[in-house]
Amino acid sequence: MRIQLSDHFTYRRLLRFTLSTILMLVCSSLYSIVDGFFVSNYVGKTSFAAVNLIMPVAMSVGTVGFMIGTGGSAIVSKTLGEGDRGRANQYFSMLVYLAAGISILLGITGFLLMEPIARALGAQGALLEESVLYGRILFLAQPFFILQMVFQSFFVTAEKPVLSLKINILAGLTNVVLDYLFIAVLPWGVAGAAIATAMGQMVGGVVPLFYFARKNDSLLHLTSTRFYGRVFLHTCFNGSSEMVSNLSASVVNILYNFQLMRLAGEDGIAAYGVIMYVNFIFIAIFLGYSLGSAPVVSFHYGAKNRQELQNLFRKSLCILGCLGVLLTLLAELLCVPLVSLFASYDPQLFAMTCRGFRIYSLAFLVMGMNIWGSSFFTALNNGGVSAAISFLRTLVFQIAAGLVLPALWGIDGVWLAIVAAELLALGVTAVFLVGERKRYQYI
């Protein structure tokens, strides 16, 4: 049975509606994870470090897709809730066309600047060569990746999260199969990993274009439109929190790589890379729920259905609290087998990574609440509060902790930094949720 944005959401219906988005983002996170697995096990530690060094750069540019997708879907969902489907499709079309043009410019720029970027990150010798090769291929596919991120949010608004999941599974499988072919069978190294990722992103970005360009039974389709300057600016402002969150994560990854290179050399970068791979999956669950539920919040906000807003607010708090406890326990229990996938060949690296992951995973207790809090205010079209939560959580607190704690506790301070940052962010999120309750009446 098709679930509509206008429905009343029980726990079961809310979980069913968001499950596809959760699985979709887990599939998307497999790009870097699969690359890391094959490169680590079939190519070597230097190539593995190159992947970990450049992937945050590519992901930071891809945040433009998150910004347009999340900010735009909130506006489009609100417009649908107001009953103006024609205008909603014009907004949707304009945002997709702009995203395509912007992504091409970013891809060309990244390709041309890849060598100075890699040098600025500290790459030299063989690590520099591998990093430049991997990065240039990734940036050729950057337009497809950005469009994929845009469509992930709009598929939920179109009431087609399951279709989005199927497309992302196809993209993920493309990446896995080609990674095996280009790395395990053919000795293409990091170039093979980058090509496999690029092909998967092409599937994820192009197939939705064909779907929305033709007649379909969803709420959205591509149509002729014009430039709505205020809508585009509102989209960028409203989605800036998600862009800040993902961009900041990449900046923080770069900072932590510097700290770990100083404290433990290439082993430190490799250990952090493994932790990030597992972290991607856990964050995808929190982010998937947040993005999956956001269009529902936007729709009922636009329809002025305060009772359903209160229902969604209460249920989301309960779900995210339970998820935080569950994922933290799973992370602690599965630490050894998960780390073994990437670092079993090196006992010293394995031990360092296991210790780091056990400390880092404590952050999962509260991380989901902070991710959802930012997304919740984006859905309410309050980009200012959403951006404040994201900016403090992912940039200010993490950079401060990443600079101070390693000076006190060495490499353990690097792993503890994320825990400290999330606890500080939880306080900020709680203050905003309490402070804005009368304005939006979700309590």
Wavefront OBJ file of the C-alpha trace (Angstrom):
o trace
v 0.000 0.000 0.000
v 1.338 3.396 -1.003
v 2.046 5.733 1.903
v 1.185 9.374 1.219
v 2.596 12.515 2.799
v -0.896 13.496 3.909
v -1.391 10.296 5.957
v -1.500 10.024 9.732
v 1.742 8.323 10.766
v 1.834 5.558 13.341
v 5.198 4.137 14.442
v 4.869 1.347 11.892
v 3.907 3.645 9.034
v 6.675 6.131 9.875
v 9.321 3.402 9.980
v 8.049 1.872 6.739
v 8.118 5.236 4.983
v 11.640 6.116 6.144
v 13.140 2.626 5.753
v 13.697 3.044 2.029
v 15.583 6.306 2.555
v 17.694 4.718 5.288
v 18.634 1.791 3.048
v 19.203 4.169 0.138
v 21.767 6.196 2.080
v 23.424 3.031 3.349
v 23.836 1.993 -0.297
v 25.281 5.411 -1.140
v 27.798 5.088 1.689
v 29.056 1.873 0.123
v 30.913 3.812 -2.591
v 33.845 4.753 -0.394
v 33.530 1.638 1.774
v 33.798 -0.749 -1.160
v 36.679 1.222 -2.651
v 38.466 1.086 0.692
v 37.867 -2.636 1.150
v 39.260 -3.664 -2.221
v 42.129 -1.171 -2.234
v 43.160 -2.079 1.321
v 43.104 -5.824 0.711
v 44.325 -6.010 -2.904
v 46.524 -2.955 -3.528
v 48.231 -1.781 -0.327
v 48.413 0.686 2.530
v 49.695 3.653 0.503
v 46.863 3.382 -2.018
v 44.402 2.922 0.851
v 45.708 6.142 2.430
v 45.283 7.930 -0.932
v 41.612 6.928 -1.079
v 41.077 8.139 2.499
v 42.886 11.397 1.778
v 40.897 12.348 -1.348
v 37.438 10.946 -0.616
v 36.619 13.745 1.903
v 37.415 16.315 -0.789
v 35.028 14.715 -3.282
v 32.367 14.341 -0.603
v 32.721 18.003 0.389
v 31.971 19.113 -3.181
v 29.042 16.680 -3.285
v 27.455 18.570 -0.387
v 26.024 20.963 -2.968
v 23.685 18.114 -3.885
v 22.621 17.685 -0.259
v 21.980 21.420 0.020
v 19.786 21.651 -3.081
v 18.048 18.345 -2.389
v 17.164 18.887 1.263
v 16.498 22.614 1.051
v 14.540 22.256 -2.165
v 12.477 19.273 -1.051
v 11.336 21.206 2.028
v 10.067 24.030 -0.197
v 8.509 21.689 -2.757
v 6.832 19.573 -0.035
v 5.446 22.691 1.644
v 4.104 23.896 -1.725
v 2.447 20.511 -2.285
v 0.911 20.769 1.187
v -0.516 24.143 0.194
v -2.209 22.443 -2.794
v -0.208 24.033 -5.650
v 1.200 21.004 -7.512
v 1.989 22.906 -10.720
v 4.157 25.454 -8.940
v 5.829 22.670 -6.955
v 6.901 20.977 -10.201
v 8.270 24.232 -11.580
v 10.381 24.693 -8.445
v 11.543 21.078 -8.638
v 12.533 21.368 -12.295
v 14.413 24.622 -11.816
v 16.440 23.149 -8.959
v 17.383 20.026 -10.918
v 18.505 22.048 -13.947
v 20.560 24.409 -11.772
v 22.125 21.484 -9.911
v 23.214 19.935 -13.223
v 24.883 23.148 -14.403
v 26.600 23.880 -11.092
v 27.876 20.308 -10.775
v 29.561 20.404 -14.187
v 31.478 23.554 -13.228
v 32.540 22.024 -9.912
v 33.668 18.809 -11.589
v 35.887 20.651 -14.076
v 37.368 22.842 -11.329
v 38.172 19.877 -9.100
v 39.793 17.974 -11.963
v 42.091 20.886 -12.820
v 43.068 21.632 -9.207
v 43.519 18.073 -7.961
v 47.329 18.084 -7.787
v 47.628 21.289 -5.694
v 44.776 20.020 -3.504
v 46.613 16.738 -2.855
v 49.868 18.581 -2.117
v 48.069 20.882 0.310
v 46.794 17.803 2.162
v 50.366 16.632 2.674
v 50.649 14.016 -0.075
v 54.136 13.403 -1.466
v 55.843 10.857 -3.681
v 53.799 7.720 -4.405
v 50.956 8.929 -2.179
v 50.704 12.121 -4.271
v 50.564 10.208 -7.556
v 47.869 7.822 -6.294
v 45.831 10.660 -4.781
v 45.853 12.755 -7.971
v 44.891 9.781 -10.143
v 42.035 8.742 -7.873
v 40.767 12.304 -7.389
v 40.732 13.321 -11.057
v 38.635 10.325 -12.056
v 36.206 10.983 -9.195
v 35.755 14.609 -10.215
v 34.932 13.633 -13.786
v 31.907 11.858 -12.302
v 31.083 14.608 -9.807
v 28.013 15.868 -11.762
v 26.426 12.407 -11.509
v 27.157 12.203 -7.784
v 25.648 15.636 -7.100
v 22.504 14.804 -9.076
v 22.205 11.528 -7.190
v 22.268 13.428 -3.897
v 19.628 15.867 -5.196
v 17.271 13.109 -6.297
v 17.577 11.174 -3.036
v 15.587 13.877 -1.259
v 13.142 14.545 -4.087
v 12.207 10.883 -4.480
v 10.839 10.989 -0.921
v 8.879 14.152 -1.708
v 7.521 12.417 -4.826
v 6.277 9.570 -2.563
v 8.662 7.151 -4.317
v 11.290 6.249 -1.686
v 11.194 2.566 -2.679
v 12.021 3.382 -6.295
v 14.927 5.508 -5.096
v 16.139 2.570 -3.018
v 16.044 0.267 -6.055
v 18.053 2.744 -8.144
v 20.632 3.159 -5.396
v 20.933 -0.601 -4.930
v 21.587 -0.878 -8.663
v 24.205 1.874 -8.411
v 25.821 0.197 -5.406
v 25.925 -3.192 -7.091
v 27.500 -1.599 -10.147
v 30.222 -0.195 -7.921
v 30.838 -3.498 -6.103
v 30.995 -5.635 -9.239
v 33.284 -3.226 -11.071
v 35.508 -2.793 -8.011
v 36.033 -6.545 -7.958
v 36.657 -6.648 -11.704
v 38.981 -3.633 -11.884
v 40.954 -4.305 -8.671
v 40.797 -8.001 -7.762
v 40.793 -9.363 -11.337
v 42.455 -6.592 -13.338
v 45.449 -4.821 -11.693
v 44.099 -1.290 -12.110
v 44.632 -0.221 -8.475
v 43.175 3.114 -7.349
v 42.256 3.990 -10.937
v 40.014 0.919 -11.013
v 38.436 1.920 -7.702
v 37.725 5.438 -8.980
v 36.275 4.197 -12.299
v 34.012 1.728 -10.472
v 32.750 4.502 -8.182
v 32.215 6.828 -11.152
v 30.143 4.199 -12.985
v 27.984 3.589 -9.913
v 27.399 7.314 -9.523
v 26.466 7.563 -13.184
v 23.696 5.015 -12.626
v 22.481 6.886 -9.530
v 22.433 10.251 -11.279
v 21.201 9.475 -14.793
v 18.391 6.940 -14.185
v 16.341 9.410 -12.050
v 16.693 12.015 -14.817
v 15.007 9.660 -17.270
v 12.311 8.774 -14.750
v 11.299 12.348 -13.919
v 11.642 13.521 -17.537
v 8.825 11.247 -18.702
v 5.247 10.860 -17.509
v 5.080 9.013 -14.198
v 2.669 8.347 -11.347
v 4.616 10.296 -8.713
v 3.895 13.798 -7.427
v 6.825 15.280 -9.378
v 8.061 15.458 -12.955
v 10.458 17.647 -14.911
v 8.775 20.402 -16.868
v 9.486 23.753 -18.453
v 10.214 26.397 -15.870
v 11.936 29.707 -15.261
v 14.441 30.984 -12.757
v 12.852 31.698 -9.374
v 15.610 33.660 -7.685
v 13.996 33.894 -4.267
v 13.160 30.185 -4.256
v 16.723 29.276 -5.185
v 18.153 31.522 -2.467
v 15.684 30.108 0.050
v 16.683 26.596 -1.041
v 20.371 27.339 -0.511
v 19.726 28.986 2.847
v 17.299 26.310 4.002
v 19.566 23.485 2.874
v 22.738 25.139 4.082
v 22.613 23.155 7.316
v 22.917 19.848 5.470
v 25.644 21.335 3.285
v 27.453 22.701 6.332
v 27.110 19.340 8.057
v 28.602 17.351 5.202
v 31.163 19.980 4.227
v 32.263 20.312 7.825
v 32.595 16.542 8.119
v 35.016 16.619 5.206
v 36.962 19.540 6.694
v 37.128 17.744 10.041
v 38.302 14.558 8.315
v 41.126 16.544 6.754
v 42.045 18.033 10.153
v 41.997 14.624 11.812
v 44.159 13.217 9.014
v 46.736 15.926 9.764
v 46.641 15.086 13.475
v 46.891 11.350 12.858
v 49.698 11.739 10.322
v 51.616 13.631 13.014
v 50.830 11.129 15.782
v 50.900 7.783 13.937
v 51.885 8.296 10.285
v 50.108 6.434 7.479
v 48.804 3.866 9.992
v 46.857 6.624 11.721
v 45.218 7.735 8.475
v 44.414 4.131 7.564
v 42.899 3.491 11.026
v 40.756 6.624 10.799
v 39.681 5.597 7.304
v 38.413 2.247 8.585
v 36.486 3.940 11.403
v 34.955 6.370 8.926
v 33.806 3.520 6.672
v 31.869 1.910 9.494
v 30.743 5.342 10.693
v 29.250 6.069 7.249
v 26.817 3.175 7.677
v 25.689 4.211 11.152
v 25.333 7.875 10.177
v 23.378 6.799 7.075
v 20.769 5.237 9.357
v 20.317 8.445 11.353
v 20.469 10.655 8.267
v 18.139 8.354 6.335
v 15.463 8.598 9.011
v 15.884 12.377 9.208
v 15.689 12.921 5.439
v 12.900 10.378 5.048
v 10.683 12.015 7.651
v 11.477 15.629 6.667
v 9.071 15.893 3.671
v 6.255 14.600 5.900
v 7.003 17.337 8.426
v 7.164 19.954 5.643
v 3.867 18.784 4.134
v 1.936 18.983 7.407
v 3.610 22.279 8.266
v 2.395 23.668 4.917
v -1.069 22.179 5.528
v -1.095 23.765 9.044
v -1.809 20.374 10.642
v -0.330 21.026 14.090
v -1.706 17.803 15.576
v 0.228 15.675 13.105
v 3.360 17.770 13.667
v 3.135 16.971 17.371
v 2.642 13.302 16.561
v 5.721 13.229 14.308
v 7.812 15.095 16.881
v 7.005 12.690 19.737
v 7.514 9.564 17.682
v 10.779 10.799 16.194
v 12.261 11.477 19.635
v 11.353 7.972 20.766
v 12.651 6.273 17.607
v 15.958 8.135 17.614
v 16.537 7.496 21.299
v 16.082 3.761 20.777
v 18.242 3.787 17.638
v 21.056 5.545 19.504
v 21.217 2.865 22.191
v 20.867 0.007 19.705
v 23.545 1.227 17.292
v 26.006 1.957 20.093
v 25.624 -1.588 21.418
v 25.992 -3.046 17.921
v 29.118 -0.985 17.275
v 30.761 -2.272 20.462
v 29.758 -5.891 19.822
v 30.722 -5.943 16.133
v 33.932 -3.936 16.445
v 36.346 -6.830 15.822
v 34.627 -8.394 12.768
v 33.987 -4.996 11.172
v 37.583 -3.829 11.586
v 38.836 -7.220 10.364
v 37.298 -6.542 6.957
v 39.836 -3.767 6.367
v 42.831 -4.251 8.659
v 43.266 -7.938 9.513
v 46.527 -8.121 7.517
v 48.365 -5.757 9.911
v 48.220 -6.554 13.688
v 49.396 -3.087 14.761
v 46.885 -1.317 12.521
v 44.155 -3.730 13.650
v 44.770 -3.039 17.356
v 44.903 0.741 16.848
v 41.680 0.734 14.838
v 39.739 -1.443 17.290
v 40.628 0.805 20.220
v 39.752 3.917 18.261
v 36.433 2.527 17.083
v 35.329 1.460 20.566
v 35.899 5.009 21.830
v 34.440 6.711 18.746
v 31.247 4.621 18.778
v 30.110 6.147 22.091
v 29.058 9.166 20.033
v 26.259 7.137 18.413
v 24.245 7.449 21.633
v 23.361 11.084 20.889
v 24.476 11.649 17.291
v 21.104 10.714 15.789
v 19.231 13.260 17.874
v 21.519 16.053 16.663
v 21.262 15.028 12.988
v 17.480 14.828 13.227
v 17.206 18.132 15.107
v 18.935 20.000 12.288
v 16.854 18.229 9.630
v 13.642 18.907 11.576
v 14.173 22.672 11.428
v 15.073 22.441 7.727
v 11.718 20.723 7.194
v 10.044 23.604 9.036
v 11.760 25.972 6.563
v 13.876 27.472 9.350
v 17.301 27.293 7.744
v 18.863 29.609 10.323
v 18.316 27.332 13.316
v 19.131 24.252 11.258
v 22.411 25.765 10.069
v 23.323 26.870 13.586
v 22.964 23.341 14.932
v 24.958 21.875 12.044
v 27.647 24.553 12.105
v 28.278 24.209 15.827
v 28.038 20.418 15.822
v 30.106 19.515 12.790
v 32.570 22.382 12.579
v 33.045 24.475 15.728
v 32.780 21.733 18.356
v 34.614 19.071 16.348
v 37.483 21.333 15.313
v 37.884 22.645 18.876
v 37.836 19.129 20.299
v 40.100 17.867 17.510
v 42.714 20.476 18.370
v 42.517 20.368 22.183
v 41.959 16.712 23.123
v 44.857 15.192 21.102
v 47.189 17.628 22.885
v 45.983 16.180 26.209
v 45.585 12.473 25.429
v 47.434 11.859 22.169
v 45.747 9.596 19.637
v 42.942 8.705 22.094
v 42.077 12.397 22.075
v 41.355 12.168 18.337
v 38.814 9.389 18.928
v 37.277 11.200 21.922
v 36.846 14.455 20.002
v 33.695 13.297 18.211
v 32.127 12.157 21.507
v 32.756 15.534 23.139
v 31.449 17.415 20.083
v 28.193 15.410 19.951
v 27.524 15.930 23.672
v 27.970 19.691 23.284
v 25.736 19.666 20.195
v 23.012 17.788 22.072
v 22.778 20.701 24.489
v 22.424 23.158 21.600
v 19.772 21.007 19.892
v 17.749 20.764 23.109
v 17.871 24.537 23.625
v 16.523 25.205 20.114
v 13.815 22.516 20.328
v 12.540 23.993 23.587
v 12.959 27.601 22.465
v 11.030 27.216 19.181
v 8.193 25.020 20.498
v 5.615 27.816 20.761
v 6.362 29.198 17.310
v 5.774 25.887 15.502
v 3.535 24.184 18.095
v 5.119 20.731 17.771
v 4.832 20.200 21.507
l 1 2 3 4 5 6 7 8 9 10 11 12 13 14 15 16 17 18 19 20 21 22 23 24 25 26 27 28 29 30 31 32 33 34 35 36 37 38 39 40 41 42 43 44 45 46 47 48 49 50 51 52 53 54 55 56 57 58 59 60 61 62 63 64 65 66 67 68 69 70 71 72 73 74 75 76 77 78 79 80 81 82 83 84 85 86 87 88 89 90 91 92 93 94 95 96 97 98 99 100 101 102 103 104 105 106 107 108 109 110 111 112 113 114 115 116 117 118 119 120 121 122 123 124 125 126 127 128 129 130 131 132 133 134 135 136 137 138 139 140 141 142 143 144 145 146 147 148 149 150 151 152 153 154 155 156 157 158 159 160 161 162 163 164 165 166 167 168 169 170 171 172 173 174 175 176 177 178 179 180 181 182 183 184 185 186 187 188 189 190 191 192 193 194 195 196 197 198 199 200 201 202 203 204 205 206 207 208 209 210 211 212 213 214 215 216 217 218 219 220 221 222 223 224 225 226 227 228 229 230 231 232 233 234 235 236 237 238 239 240 241 242 243 244 245 246 247 248 249 250 251 252 253 254 255 256 257 258 259 260 261 262 263 264 265 266 267 268 269 270 271 272 273 274 275 276 277 278 279 280 281 282 283 284 285 286 287 288 289 290 291 292 293 294 295 296 297 298 299 300 301 302 303 304 305 306 307 308 309 310 311 312 313 314 315 316 317 318 319 320 321 322 323 324 325 326 327 328 329 330 331 332 333 334 335 336 337 338 339 340 341 342 343 344 345 346 347 348 349 350 351 352 353 354 355 356 357 358 359 360 361 362 363 364 365 366 367 368 369 370 371 372 373 374 375 376 377 378 379 380 381 382 383 384 385 386 387 388 389 390 391 392 393 394 395 396 397 398 399 400 401 402 403 404 405 406 407 408 409 410 411 412 413 414 415 416 417 418 419 420 421 422 423 424 425 426 427 428 429 430 431 432 433 434 435 436 437 438 439 440 441 442 443
